[in-house]
């Protein structure tokens, strides 16, 4: 096993969906696509924005399943 395989196995075993560091996030299926130093990344859960909500990303990896990283809607 290499380090990437160990990280993937840990995430799956503990019910996480990917990694995040507050600036970016990646799913287990596409883990560390940026080839960056992932030493600051933490396990997290995939959160989808509400239907009809325009967001910068299609999904977010967050500390908690009920996080809303897209913030309040502008009105």
C-alpha positions as CSV (number, residue, x, y, z in Angstrom):
1,X,0.0,0.0,0.0
2,X,1.2,3.5,-0.7
3,X,0.2,6.6,1.3
4,X,-2.7,7.5,-1.0
5,X,-4.2,4.1,-0.7
6,X,-3.8,4.3,3.1
7,X,-5.6,7.6,3.2
8,X,-8.4,6.4,1.0
9,X,-8.9,3.3,3.1
10,X,-9.0,5.4,6.3
11,X,-11.6,7.8,4.9
12,X,-13.8,5.0,3.7
13,X,-13.5,3.0,6.9
14,X,-14.6,6.0,9.0
15,X,-17.4,7.2,6.7
16,X,-15.8,10.3,5.3
17,X,-16.4,11.5,1.7
18,X,-13.0,13.2,1.0
19,X,-10.5,15.7,2.2
20,X,-10.6,19.5,2.7
21,X,-8.4,22.2,4.0
22,X,-10.8,25.2,4.1
23,X,-9.8,26.4,0.7
24,X,-10.5,23.3,-1.4
25,X,-11.9,19.9,-1.2
26,X,-11.7,16.6,-3.1
27,X,-13.7,13.4,-3.1
28,X,-12.3,10.0,-2.4
29,X,-12.8,9.0,-6.1
30,X,-10.5,11.9,-7.1
31,X,-8.3,12.3,-4.1
32,X,-5.6,15.0,-4.2
33,X,-6.0,15.8,-8.0
34,X,-3.9,19.0,-7.5
35,X,-0.8,17.1,-6.3
36,X,-0.5,19.7,-3.5
37,X,0.9,19.1,-0.1
38,X,-2.1,17.5,1.6
39,X,-0.5,17.6,5.1
40,X,-3.0,20.4,6.1
41,X,-6.1,18.6,4.8
42,X,-8.7,17.1,7.1
43,X,-11.3,14.4,6.5
44,X,-14.7,15.7,5.6
45,X,-18.2,15.1,4.3
46,X,-19.7,15.9,0.9
47,X,-22.3,18.7,1.1
48,X,-24.4,19.6,-2.0
49,X,-25.8,23.2,-2.4
50,X,-29.6,23.5,-2.4
51,X,-31.3,23.0,-5.8
52,X,-31.4,26.2,-7.7
53,X,-28.7,27.8,-5.7
54,X,-25.8,29.1,-7.8
55,X,-22.5,28.3,-6.2
56,X,-18.9,28.3,-7.1
57,X,-18.6,24.5,-6.8
58,X,-20.9,21.6,-7.5
59,X,-20.1,20.2,-4.1
60,X,-18.1,21.0,-1.0
61,X,-16.2,18.8,1.5
62,X,-17.0,20.1,5.0
63,X,-16.2,19.3,8.6
64,X,-19.9,18.5,9.2
65,X,-22.7,17.1,7.1
66,X,-24.9,20.1,7.9
67,X,-22.4,22.9,7.0
68,X,-23.6,25.5,4.5
69,X,-20.3,26.9,3.0
70,X,-22.1,28.8,0.3
71,X,-23.3,31.4,2.9
72,X,-26.5,33.4,3.0
73,X,-28.3,34.1,-0.2
74,X,-28.1,37.7,-1.4
75,X,-31.4,39.4,-1.7
